[in-house]
Structures are given as structure tokens and as C-alpha cells.
């Protein structure tokens, strides 16, 4: 009779199976640990990002409130609104080129200007030149003192393209003094009896205001009877603005 003992083989298979089980369990625990670590790290990163985003949102809201409190901030910050504001700003700027028209109409015969200075910050006009006689100098000073202006219709964005075709003689404002506080310094040339002078004048800024289509300048008294010269500047003119 032959007897076969299968216990060692079964025991060997059992041991191998337990080893495989331990390896699987070990790798499972390791993989689970790694996955758990990644999840924790991800949560930390996401939480940190939310903290940063929340802090940034708070800063943006504070800055937005600060900027919103500033006047005309939209016009300043956006290019679109800057472009939209440009036509209005154009109407608000001063028309300095009117100065030469005024000088041409206010300078009597016998007077030549050598320099002209216009200060738009202090509203000061300063002219210097030569008068052929004391009488011509006095006529010039009296002309400035007697000058009045009337404003024409105001220009808007809708009618600025047609301002030249408007009736300049209608809808004029009441007359007002164009100049004030006329101060002059004069010296007499003994040889020619001509007068070298410098006159400082305060002017009303409205006469250079581009928002009005026309500015009608007129004088009264002795200045009205004087013929206006074709040339008001001499060859020694220093500068003009």
C-alpha cells in the first residue's frame, strides 16, 4: 500500500498565496497612501489659490471703490471714452489764433509792434513797440481801454462743422469789456519824437474761448476814427504768440 502525503505541497501553495496577498495589500496601502498624499497636496494648493484669489478680489474691490470715488475716472481710464471726450476738449481749448485778428483791428496807424506775449494762465497780454508820436501811443492805450466784445452763438458737437455758415451778426451777447487794468510804460526818442512803449493788459479769457463761434471786437471814441494799418509788426519783432 502506497500513501502520498500532500500536506507539504498544500502548505507551500498556502505560503505563496499569503505572500502574494501581503504584496498586494502592501502595494495597495502604498498606492493609497500616495493617492491620499496627492489629494492632500491638491487640497492645500487649491485652498491656497482660493485664499490668493479672495485676497486679490478684495484688493480689486478696494481699488475699484477708490477709483470710483475719483471724478471723471471713466473718461481718464478708458481709451474709448478718451476718444469720445476729445471733441469736447477741442471745443474747450483756447483759440489763440484770434490774437492776431484782435491786434490787427486794435492797432492804429503810426504804431508798430515789436513783441507780443500772451499768458493764458494769468490772462495777461503784453505788447511792446514804437509809436510815431505820443498821440498815436495815446490812441493805442485808449483803444485797449475802450474795447468791448460780444460773444456769438455757442458751438456744440452737433453744429461745430457748420459754425462758419452761421449768421455771425445774430444772437450776440451783451457788450463787455475785453481788457482791464491797462498799464503802460513809455519813453520818448528825442531825435524822432517817437515813443517806445510797453503795455501790460489783463484780458477776459472769453475772447479766446473756442466754445463760441464768433467774438465781435469793437471800440468806441477816438479809436473808431482811426484807419487800421495793413502791417502792425516791424522788422525788430522779438516774438509773438
Secondary structure, 3 states (H helix, E strand, C coil): CCCCCCHHHHHHHHHHHHHHHHHHHHHHHHHHHHHHHHHHHHHHHHHHHHHHHHHHHHHHHHHHHHHHCCCCHHHHHCHHHHHHHHHHHHHHCECCCHHHHHHHHHCECCEEEEEEEEECCCCEEEEEEEECCHHHHHHHHHHHHHCEEEECCECCCCCHHHHHHCCCCCCCCCCEECEEEEEEEEEECCCCCCEEEEEEEEECHHHHECCECCEEEECCHHHHHCCECCCCECCCCCCCC
